[in-house]
Amino acid sequence: MKNIVLIMFVLISLGGFANTDEEMKSVNPDDDGKGKITGIVVEHTTETPMEFANIAVYNLMDSSLITGGITNEKGEFEIADVQFGEYFLEANFIGFNKSTVTTITLDRGNRISNVGEIELSPSAVAIGEIDVVADKAAVEYKLDKKVVNVSQVISAIGGTAVDVLENTPSVQVDIEGNVSLRGSGNFTVLIDGRPSVLSGSDALRQIPSSAIENIEIITNPSAKYEPDGTAGIINLVMKKNSMNGLNGIVNASIGTKDKYSGDFMLNYRLEKVNLFFGADWRDETNYGKMLSKRETYYNDTTEYLNMEGSRNFIRGGYALKGGADLYLSEHSTLTLSGEVGYSNRSNEGGGTTENFTIPSSEHIYSVSEEVSDRENDFYTLNMNFQHKFNDKGHRLEASAFFSDETGTDNELEGEILADADFTPGNEYLSRVSTLETEDEQDFRFKLDYTNPFSKDGQFEAGLQSRMEREDEYLDFRDYDQESGSWIINDEYSSGTNFKRDIHAAYTTFSNKVGKLEYMGGLRGELTLREIKNTKADAPSSLNRFDLFPTAHLSYPLGEKADITSSYSRRINRPNGRDLDPTPNYYNRYAIRFGNPDLKPEYTNSYEIGMLKRLGEGRSFISADLFRRVTNNKIDQTTVKGEDGIFYYYTDNFDKDYATGVEFTANLAYKKWLILNASANVFNYRITGEIDGESIDRESTNWGGRMNTTFKLAENSRFQITAFFRGPSVSVQGESKAMFFSNLSYRHEFMDKKLSATLSVRDPLGTARFQRESYDTTFYNSFRWEREPRVVMLTLSYKINNFKEDRRNSGNNGGGMNMDGGEF
């Protein structure tokens, strides 16, 4: 009888709940009886948000797995459509101890359960049994930057940062390895937010891709960053390790026709100190051939100069780097690091030259030699101190950086008389050499203060000073054929002393109004510059103060779309080569001059972007509208002298404009196919004058790139990449269209500790660079073709289950917290 009464009571109770559900549905038809769980995962020691941490939700009654997810770049997670009930949650990441939230209740009175901040501590042992099978997107979009995950670009394995950037939105790479950002070569290279000893494309060509975790493309940086580089910033975030004990990674590459490289990285972490050490070495020759044609017009006579031959680029050197993170207390960390190395950049070429006129005159045949060998020894020292006032981002940072670089640049140009079959004789038409020595130091100091005064609001302020010193000496030497010796030519020899001090202060303020996030910033800089040259009558100096405002906005359009806009004012300061007035002798047909009175370029950059996420995965499409206006445009012009020699000058022109749109898509089809592609089209226009005549020109520029990955099995994948860039005008000519592609296959062995990557660069043999320049007195054309079908094999071995430090991959945060960029 008691059992019958109990059963009836249970049935009545269930009926009552059912009626309540029906009543709630009648009142609110959208009530589905579901809620969601939110929170954030951070690393215990540093309070840094952890991206790609795994979240699992279990039923409290029987511990059965209900659902799960992963954290975003801010360490945040949101698990929706969870039925009302009681649960517990586990957060986990490889190399870290698991953390559990014991009781979570979802009901109609508590539809959203925010579990708050979950801390994960590094594990004392390597966890070899857990594997994360989800891949990162090759390119991820954040508010102020694009992030390229290097591990997903297998065609770049065994290469350098330049090879990674061949497949990056907003970036173009020509076949000589010269990088441009949205059509401009004026960008700043940072390494972990700090300056590089080398600059621009030279820096990117030296750094092995295996040492890079990701690359950040920042086209409109906030006021916290230096404003140098009219096109923006390329920041290389280097790998570190996040596991206790000793671990590391070793890479070695070999390629057809003299291409070798290797590097390693070791990490030893204890509770209060983290030690790291690494080295890399490279010896690579990139073979190529060139064809140059020039026509010079003299009234009714035209002179022709045809050159053809080889032009090979050699890149070599080594670097040793190391340092330590010292955890002084729970809130204070001191990092000391340094690097020492040697780099070699050589160009070797030679070929045939034919010189004649129409109406006809005597043909002059010759064989040329062209050698340039640049060697540099360098070292850097870094110190960074951080004190956290609390665990909510309130902190003070102090940084110091010093670099020293000494080097020589030895160039030889020769032209020996030959017969019509180009058999050389014993008489030189011309033979000269230059020896340039330089010694350069760079000191930088910075103090940053960050105060998140509310959940969405943040105030930043900082001071910075940088002092650059450079001494350069050039010996120009003529070859005496009779004595077989070199004689210094004082007319073209000189010495230059360069000094530049820049003192800056900045502040930024960010907050949120409703769903609208905003950030405004202002940076002021005082620049003091002086150039002394032994050939100049007096020093050339510059003393000026500039303001650089920035603004960023972000607004969500539903749950899966965002719209952003930004503005920044930037500067491109002329480098020492541009400012040096000493004649630079290319060959007996061409001489180049710098200009110590050059003014900096100033650029106003505007962007509006929209990102739409597709489905539940990492697929997205985006569109970015941009406009860039540069004042005091710096460019090189060619002038034909009365002596028939061509003189190259660097000068300021009026302006140039770039206005266009860039489309990007990252599409994941099931688990075996990922397509990442981008295309851009923009109007490019130049305005100005040369000798009182207008040079106003414009062109419609366009280009695109594609990266397609086929996941053949869990441990193997095949990748096809392709790049195209259309023609573009310049001050006195234009560059032609260019296309090339790469094929790559990667296979992993020994439980993914060992991997092998085989790649073929330019399998179709289409990689070539072509440009033309002209005016009423001359026409020049130049073409260089890179060696095709280069085969590379790279082996990589992980020591003790090495894993990259996820804290670095998000060092600049998401949303409005545009942290990092120390220099």
ZAMARGU-4260 file (C-alpha; in steps of 0.2 Angstrom, whole numbers, plus 5000, padded with zeros to 4 digits):
<rodrens>
0) 5000/5000/5000 | 5014/5012/5004 | 5023/5008/4988 | 5007/5012/4978 | 5005/5029/4987
5) 5023/5033/4983 | 5021/5029/4965 | 5005/5040/4964 | 5014/5054/4973 | 5029/5053/4960
10) 5016/5053/4945 | 5007/5068/4952 | 5023/5077/4955 | 5029/5073/4937 | 5012/5079/4930
15) 5013/5095/4940 | 5030/5098/4932 | 5024/5094/4915 | 5009/5106/4918 | 5022/5119/4924
20) 5032/5117/4908 | 5016/5118/4897 | 5011/5134/4907 | 5029/5141/4904 | 5028/5137/4886
25) 5011/5145/4884 | 5018/5161/4893 | 5034/5161/4883 | 5035/5150/4868 | 5053/5152/4866
30) 5057/5144/4883 | 5066/5128/4878 | 5072/5123/4896 | 5090/5126/4892 | 5104/5138/4899
35) 5122/5141/4896 | 5139/5140/4906 | 5152/5154/4904 | 5169/5157/4911 | 5187/5161/4908
40) 5203/5150/4909 | 5220/5158/4914 | 5237/5152/4918 | 5240/5152/4937 | 5257/5160/4938
45) 5254/5174/4925 | 5235/5176/4925 | 5237/5176/4906 | 5221/5170/4896 | 5224/5153/4889
50) 5217/5150/4871 | 5212/5133/4866 | 5210/5126/4883 | 5197/5111/4883 | 5181/5112/4893
55) 5171/5097/4897 | 5154/5097/4906 | 5148/5081/4916 | 5131/5076/4924 | 5133/5078/4942
60) 5122/5062/4946 | 5131/5049/4935 | 5147/5058/4929 | 5142/5056/4911 | 5149/5068/4898
65) 5136/5080/4892 | 5145/5093/4881 | 5161/5103/4880 | 5170/5117/4870 | 5187/5126/4869
70) 5192/5144/4875 | 5194/5158/4863 | 5209/5170/4861 | 5204/5179/4877 | 5203/5163/4887
75) 5184/5164/4887 | 5172/5150/4884 | 5153/5149/4882 | 5143/5133/4881 | 5125/5135/4876
80) 5110/5124/4874 | 5113/5115/4891 | 5097/5107/4898 | 5092/5113/4915 | 5100/5102/4929
85) 5116/5100/4940 | 5133/5098/4932 | 5152/5099/4936 | 5165/5105/4924 | 5183/5101/4920
90) 5196/5113/4912 | 5211/5105/4905 | 5226/5110/4893 | 5241/5099/4888 | 5256/5101/4900
95) 5244/5108/4914 | 5235/5101/4929 | 5216/5099/4927 | 5205/5110/4936 | 5187/5106/4942
100) 5172/5117/4946 | 5161/5105/4957 | 5143/5111/4957 | 5134/5121/4943 | 5115/5123/4943
105) 5105/5128/4928 | 5086/5132/4930 | 5073/5145/4926 | 5079/5156/4939 | 5097/5154/4934
110) 5099/5152/4915 | 5117/5158/4914 | 5130/5151/4926 | 5146/5161/4926 | 5159/5150/4934
115) 5171/5165/4934 | 5190/5163/4932 | 5198/5145/4932 | 5216/5144/4935 | 5227/5130/4927
120) 5244/5126/4935 | 5259/5119/4924 | 5261/5100/4927 | 5276/5094/4935 | 5277/5079/4922
125) 5275/5079/4904 | 5257/5072/4899 | 5260/5061/4885 | 5243/5052/4884 | 5232/5067/4879
130) 5232/5075/4862 | 5223/5090/4855 | 5217/5085/4838 | 5209/5101/4833 | 5219/5112/4821
135) 5221/5131/4823 | 5215/5141/4809 | 5230/5146/4797 | 5225/5165/4799 | 5215/5171/4814
140) 5207/5189/4815 | 5207/5199/4831 | 5202/5217/4833 | 5219/5226/4829 | 5228/5212/4820
145) 5228/5196/4809 | 5237/5182/4817 | 5246/5169/4806 | 5248/5152/4815 | 5265/5146/4808
150) 5262/5128/4812 | 5248/5127/4799 | 5258/5133/4785 | 5268/5117/4781 | 5275/5124/4765
155) 5286/5136/4775 | 5294/5122/4786 | 5312/5123/4783 | 5311/5141/4777 | 5311/5158/4785
160) 5298/5171/4791 | 5297/5177/4772 | 5291/5159/4767 | 5277/5160/4780 | 5272/5178/4774
165) 5270/5172/4756 | 5253/5165/4762 | 5247/5179/4773 | 5233/5191/4770 | 5238/5210/4767
170) 5256/5204/4763 | 5265/5202/4747 | 5282/5194/4744 | 5292/5195/4727 | 5303/5182/4722
175) 5319/5191/4728 | 5311/5189/4746 | 5306/5207/4747 | 5291/5209/4758 | 5278/5223/4756
180) 5262/5226/4767 | 5247/5231/4757 | 5259/5237/4743 | 5271/5246/4754 | 5289/5241/4759
185) 5288/5254/4774 | 5284/5243/4789 | 5292/5239/4806 | 5298/5222/4811 | 5296/5217/4829
190) 5302/5201/4838 | 5291/5198/4853 | 5286/5216/4853 | 5304/5222/4853 | 5315/5229/4839
195) 5326/5218/4828 | 5344/5222/4825 | 5341/5219/4806 | 5326/5228/4798 | 5312/5225/4786
200) 5314/5211/4774 | 5332/5208/4779 | 5326/5203/4797 | 5312/5192/4790 | 5325/5183/4779
205) 5336/5178/4793 | 5324/5171/4806 | 5319/5152/4803 | 5301/5148/4803 | 5303/5134/4815
210) 5307/5146/4829 | 5291/5156/4826 | 5275/5153/4835 | 5264/5165/4825 | 5266/5181/4815
215) 5255/5196/4819 | 5250/5208/4805 | 5245/5225/4812 | 5240/5238/4799 | 5233/5251/4811
220) 5242/5249/4828 | 5237/5259/4844 | 5246/5273/4851 | 5256/5261/4862 | 5266/5256/4847
225) 5279/5266/4839 | 5272/5274/4823 | 5286/5270/4812 | 5282/5261/4796 | 5268/5269/4785
230) 5260/5252/4781 | 5261/5245/4799 | 5269/5232/4810 | 5274/5214/4807 | 5277/5206/4825
235) 5286/5189/4826 | 5280/5180/4842 | 5294/5167/4845 | 5291/5150/4853 | 5293/5146/4871
240) 5289/5131/4881 | 5276/5130/4895 | 5281/5113/4904 | 5291/5110/4919 | 5308/5100/4917
245) 5319/5099/4901 | 5311/5099/4884 | 5315/5106/4867 | 5314/5104/4848 | 5327/5101/4835
250) 5325/5105/4816 | 5336/5101/4801 | 5333/5105/4782 | 5342/5101/4766 | 5337/5107/4749
255) 5342/5105/4731 | 5357/5116/4725 | 5366/5121/4741 | 5352/5125/4754 | 5355/5120/4772
260) 5349/5125/4789 | 5346/5119/4806 | 5341/5125/4823 | 5336/5120/4841 | 5328/5126/4856
265) 5329/5120/4874 | 5319/5125/4889 | 5321/5121/4907 | 5308/5126/4919 | 5307/5126/4938
270) 5295/5134/4950 | 5304/5150/4952 | 5314/5151/4936 | 5312/5147/4917 | 5328/5145/4907
275) 5329/5145/4888 | 5342/5143/4875 | 5343/5141/4857 | 5353/5142/4841 | 5351/5143/4822
280) 5362/5141/4807 | 5359/5144/4788 | 5369/5143/4772 | 5357/5145/4757 | 5360/5149/4739
285) 5346/5155/4729 | 5351/5154/4710 | 5343/5165/4697 | 5346/5174/4680 | 5343/5191/4675
290) 5339/5201/4658 | 5341/5220/4657 | 5338/5231/4642 | 5340/5250/4641 | 5337/5262/4627
295) 5344/5280/4628 | 5337/5293/4616 | 5349/5307/4609 | 5339/5317/4596 | 5340/5305/4580
300) 5351/5292/4588 | 5346/5278/4600 | 5359/5269/4611 | 5356/5251/4616 | 5363/5242/4631
305) 5358/5224/4634 | 5364/5213/4648 | 5361/5195/4652 | 5367/5183/4665 | 5366/5176/4682
310) 5361/5184/4699 | 5362/5173/4714 | 5358/5177/4732 | 5367/5169/4746 | 5360/5170/4764
315) 5370/5163/4779 | 5374/5165/4797 | 5371/5159/4814 | 5364/5166/4830 | 5364/5160/4849
320) 5351/5166/4860 | 5346/5163/4878 | 5339/5170/4894 | 5329/5167/4910 | 5312/5172/4917
325) 5314/5175/4936 | 5298/5174/4946 | 5304/5186/4960 | 5287/5185/4969 | 5269/5181/4966
330) 5267/5198/4957 | 5284/5202/4950 | 5294/5194/4936 | 5311/5199/4929 | 5316/5193/4911
335) 5334/5194/4905 | 5339/5188/4888 | 5352/5191/4874 | 5357/5186/4857 | 5374/5185/4848
340) 5377/5181/4830 | 5384/5183/4813 | 5375/5186/4796 | 5380/5186/4778 | 5371/5192/4763
345) 5380/5190/4747 | 5375/5193/4729 | 5385/5185/4715 | 5382/5189/4696 | 5390/5190/4680
350) 5385/5189/4661 | 5387/5197/4645 | 5384/5215/4639 | 5381/5222/4622 | 5382/5241/4618
355) 5378/5249/4601 | 5369/5263/4593 | 5356/5265/4579 | 5361/5273/4567 | 5374/5260/4568
360) 5391/5262/4576 | 5404/5250/4583 | 5397/5236/4594 | 5405/5234/4611 | 5405/5217/4618
365) 5410/5213/4636 | 5409/5201/4650 | 5404/5208/4667 | 5407/5202/4685 | 5396/5208/4700
370) 5400/5203/4718 | 5393/5210/4734 | 5397/5203/4751 | 5389/5210/4767 | 5395/5203/4784
375) 5388/5208/4801 | 5392/5204/4819 | 5379/5208/4831 | 5372/5206/4849 | 5357/5212/4858
380) 5353/5213/4877 | 5335/5214/4884 | 5328/5217/4901 | 5310/5217/4906 | 5302/5219/4923
385) 5284/5217/4927 | 5275/5220/4943 | 5256/5216/4945 | 5247/5226/4958 | 5232/5214/4957
390) 5226/5199/4946 | 5215/5210/4935 | 5228/5217/4924 | 5234/5232/4934 | 5252/5232/4931
395) 5268/5242/4929 | 5282/5237/4916 | 5299/5243/4913 | 5310/5238/4898 | 5327/5241/4892
400) 5335/5236/4875 | 5353/5238/4868 | 5360/5232/4851 | 5376/5233/4843 | 5380/5229/4825
405) 5397/5230/4816 | 5400/5225/4798 | 5407/5227/4781 | 5400/5228/4764 | 5413/5224/4750
410) 5407/5226/4732 | 5416/5223/4715 | 5410/5228/4698 | 5420/5224/4683 | 5418/5224/4664
415) 5431/5216/4653 | 5432/5218/4634 | 5426/5203/4623 | 5424/5198/4605 | 5407/5195/4597
420) 5406/5178/4604 | 5408/5185/4621 | 5425/5177/4624 | 5434/5189/4636 | 5451/5197/4633
425) 5464/5205/4645 | 5457/5223/4644 | 5445/5230/4657 | 5433/5243/4651 | 5430/5247/4669
430) 5433/5239/4686 | 5430/5247/4703 | 5427/5241/4721 | 5420/5249/4737 | 5423/5244/4755
435) 5410/5251/4767 | 5412/5248/4786 | 5399/5253/4799 | 5396/5252/4817 | 5379/5255/4824
440) 5371/5255/4841 | 5353/5257/4847 | 5348/5261/4865 | 5329/5260/4870 | 5320/5262/4886
445) 5302/5261/4890 | 5290/5262/4905 | 5272/5256/4903 | 5257/5258/4916 | 5241/5249/4913
450) 5225/5251/4924 | 5209/5241/4920 | 5198/5253/4930 | 5182/5243/4926 | 5176/5227/4918
455) 5177/5234/4901 | 5187/5250/4904 | 5206/5252/4903 | 5219/5266/4905 | 5237/5265/4898
460) 5251/5278/4898 | 5270/5276/4895 | 5286/5285/4891 | 5300/5279/4879 | 5317/5285/4873
465) 5327/5278/4859 | 5345/5284/4854 | 5353/5278/4838 | 5371/5281/4833 | 5380/5275/4817
470) 5397/5278/4810 | 5400/5273/4792 | 5415/5275/4781 | 5416/5271/4762 | 5432/5268/4752
475) 5430/5269/4733 | 5444/5261/4724 | 5449/5261/4705 | 5458/5246/4697 | 5475/5250/4689
480) 5477/5238/4675 | 5496/5241/4673 | 5501/5238/4691 | 5486/5226/4695 | 5483/5236/4711
485) 5468/5246/4718 | 5469/5265/4721 | 5458/5274/4732 | 5447/5287/4723 | 5445/5302/4735
490) 5431/5309/4725 | 5419/5295/4729 | 5426/5291/4746 | 5418/5298/4762 | 5413/5296/4780
495) 5396/5299/4788 | 5391/5301/4807 | 5372/5298/4810 | 5363/5303/4826 | 5345/5302/4830
500) 5336/5303/4847 | 5317/5300/4848 | 5308/5304/4865 | 5290/5299/4866 | 5275/5299/4878
505) 5258/5290/4875 | 5241/5287/4883 | 5226/5276/4878 | 5209/5275/4885 | 5196/5261/4881
510) 5179/5257/4887 | 5162/5250/4882 | 5145/5258/4879 | 5132/5245/4877 | 5139/5233/4864
515) 5151/5246/4857 | 5169/5245/4862 | 5180/5260/4859 | 5198/5265/4861 | 5207/5281/4858
520) 5225/5285/4860 | 5238/5299/4857 | 5256/5298/4856 | 5269/5313/4855 | 5286/5312/4849
525) 5301/5324/4849 | 5314/5319/4835 | 5332/5326/4835 | 5343/5321/4820 | 5360/5326/4814
530) 5370/5320/4800 | 5388/5324/4797 | 5397/5319/4780 | 5415/5323/4775 | 5409/5328/4758
535) 5396/5340/4765 | 5399/5359/4769 | 5389/5358/4785 | 5379/5345/4796 | 5361/5342/4791
540) 5349/5342/4806 | 5331/5340/4810 | 5322/5345/4826 | 5303/5342/4826 | 5288/5337/4837
545) 5274/5326/4830 | 5257/5320/4836 | 5251/5303/4832 | 5232/5300/4836 | 5224/5283/4835
550) 5206/5276/4836 | 5198/5259/4836 | 5179/5254/4837 | 5171/5237/4837 | 5153/5232/4837
555) 5145/5214/4837 | 5132/5211/4823 | 5123/5196/4832 | 5133/5181/4839 | 5143/5177/4824
560) 5148/5194/4816 | 5158/5209/4820 | 5161/5226/4812 | 5177/5236/4817 | 5185/5252/4811
565) 5201/5260/4815 | 5212/5275/4811 | 5231/5279/4814 | 5243/5292/4809 | 5260/5284/4805
570) 5278/5290/4800 | 5292/5283/4789 | 5308/5290/4793 | 5322/5289/4779 | 5336/5277/4783
575) 5354/5280/4783 | 5356/5274/4765 | 5343/5287/4759 | 5351/5301/4768 | 5369/5298/4763
580) 5375/5310/4750 | 5390/5300/4745 | 5389/5294/4727 | 5386/5275/4726 | 5394/5268/4710
585) 5383/5253/4703 | 5394/5251/4687 | 5401/5263/4673 | 5383/5266/4667 | 5374/5271/4684
590) 5378/5280/4700 | 5366/5283/4715 | 5365/5298/4727 | 5356/5299/4744 | 5348/5315/4750
595) 5352/5322/4768 | 5338/5334/4767 | 5324/5321/4765 | 5308/5324/4775 | 5299/5309/4784
600) 5283/5302/4776 | 5267/5304/4785 | 5253/5292/4782 | 5234/5293/4787 | 5227/5276/4788
605) 5209/5271/4788 | 5200/5254/4789 | 5183/5247/4791 | 5181/5228/4793 | 5168/5215/4794
610) 5170/5197/4800 | 5157/5184/4799 | 5159/5167/4807 | 5151/5152/4799 | 5144/5137/4807
615) 5151/5131/4824 | 5169/5128/4818 | 5183/5140/4813 | 5176/5145/4796 | 5174/5163/4793
620) 5173/5176/4779 | 5179/5194/4781 | 5180/5210/4771 | 5191/5225/4775 | 5190/5242/4767
625) 5205/5253/4768 | 5212/5270/4763 | 5230/5276/4765 | 5236/5293/4761 | 5255/5297/4762
630) 5262/5314/4762 | 5280/5318/4757 | 5281/5302/4747 | 5299/5296/4746 | 5304/5288/4730
635) 5319/5286/4718 | 5320/5294/4701 | 5332/5291/4686 | 5340/5306/4677 | 5351/5304/4661
640) 5367/5314/4662 | 5375/5323/4648 | 5389/5311/4650 | 5377/5296/4646 | 5378/5290/4664
645) 5362/5287/4673 | 5360/5295/4690 | 5348/5289/4703 | 5342/5301/4716 | 5330/5300/4731
650) 5318/5314/4734 | 5301/5318/4742 | 5286/5319/4731 | 5269/5326/4734 | 5258/5311/4739
655) 5252/5293/4735 | 5235/5285/4739 | 5229/5268/4741 | 5210/5264/4742 | 5203/5247/4741
660) 5195/5231/4748 | 5202/5215/4754 | 5192/5199/4756 | 5198/5184/4766 | 5190/5167/4769
665) 5194/5152/4780 | 5183/5137/4775 | 5184/5120/4784 | 5175/5107/4775 | 5172/5092/4787
670) 5189/5086/4794 | 5199/5083/4778 | 5199/5100/4769 | 5204/5118/4774 | 5204/5132/4762
675) 5211/5149/4767 | 5212/5162/4753 | 5212/5181/4751 | 5210/5193/4737 | 5212/5212/4736
680) 5209/5226/4724 | 5214/5244/4726 | 5216/5260/4717 | 5234/5267/4718 | 5238/5285/4713
685) 5254/5295/4714 | 5255/5314/4713 | 5270/5326/4711 | 5283/5334/4699 | 5300/5330/4692
690) 5309/5345/4685 | 5292/5355/4684 | 5283/5341/4675 | 5269/5331/4683 | 5271/5313/4687
695) 5253/5310/4692 | 5249/5292/4688 | 5237/5279/4694 | 5233/5260/4692 | 5221/5247/4698
700) 5231/5235/4708 | 5225/5218/4713 | 5231/5201/4719 | 5227/5186/4729 | 5234/5170/4738
705) 5227/5153/4742 | 5232/5140/4755 | 5223/5123/4753 | 5226/5109/4765 | 5221/5091/4763
710) 5221/5081/4779 | 5224/5063/4772 | 5226/5055/4789 | 5228/5060/4807 | 5247/5060/4805
715) 5249/5067/4787 | 5243/5081/4776 | 5246/5089/4759 | 5246/5107/4755 | 5245/5118/4740
720) 5249/5137/4740 | 5248/5150/4727 | 5251/5168/4726 | 5247/5181/4712 | 5251/5200/4711
725) 5245/5211/4697 | 5255/5226/4689 | 5257/5242/4698 | 5263/5259/4693 | 5278/5269/4701
730) 5285/5286/4699 | 5294/5283/4683 | 5287/5266/4677 | 5278/5250/4683 | 5281/5233/4689
735) 5273/5218/4680 | 5262/5204/4686 | 5269/5189/4696 | 5263/5172/4700 | 5270/5157/4709
740) 5265/5141/4719 | 5271/5128/4731 | 5267/5110/4735 | 5271/5102/4752 | 5268/5085/4761
745) 5270/5082/4780 | 5270/5065/4789 | 5272/5062/4808 | 5280/5047/4816 | 5284/5040/4833
750) 5268/5047/4841 | 5271/5064/4833 | 5288/5066/4841 | 5296/5066/4823 | 5290/5074/4808
755) 5296/5075/4790 | 5291/5088/4777 | 5294/5087/4759 | 5291/5103/4748 | 5293/5109/4730
760) 5294/5127/4728 | 5288/5135/4711 | 5284/5118/4703 | 5277/5127/4687 | 5293/5138/4685
765) 5283/5154/4684 | 5291/5165/4698 | 5299/5180/4690 | 5300/5198/4694 | 5299/5212/4680
770) 5299/5231/4680 | 5300/5245/4668 | 5305/5263/4670 | 5305/5277/4657 | 5303/5295/4652
775) 5306/5305/4636 | 5325/5302/4637 | 5326/5283/4641 | 5318/5266/4643 | 5323/5253/4655
780) 5317/5235/4658 | 5323/5222/4670 | 5318/5204/4673 | 5324/5192/4686 | 5319/5173/4687
785) 5321/5163/4702 | 5327/5145/4701 | 5311/5134/4699 | 5307/5117/4707 | 5317/5118/4723
790) 5315/5103/4733 | 5317/5104/4752 | 5316/5091/4765 | 5315/5095/4784 | 5315/5084/4799
795) 5309/5090/4816 | 5311/5081/4833 | 5302/5085/4849 | 5312/5082/4865 | 5302/5076/4880
800) 5285/5081/4872 | 5289/5099/4868 | 5274/5111/4867 | 5274/5129/4862 | 5270/5142/4876
805) 5251/5146/4873 | 5254/5162/4883 | 5264/5170/4869 | 5251/5166/4856 | 5240/5179/4864
810) 5252/5191/4871 | 5242/5206/4864 | 5225/5200/4870 | 5209/5202/4861 | 5196/5215/4861
815) 5202/5232/4866 | 5216/5227/4877 | 5230/5230/4864 | 5244/5225/4875 | 5262/5221/4870
820) 5272/5230/4857 | 5285/5235/4869 | 5295/5244/4856
</rodrens>
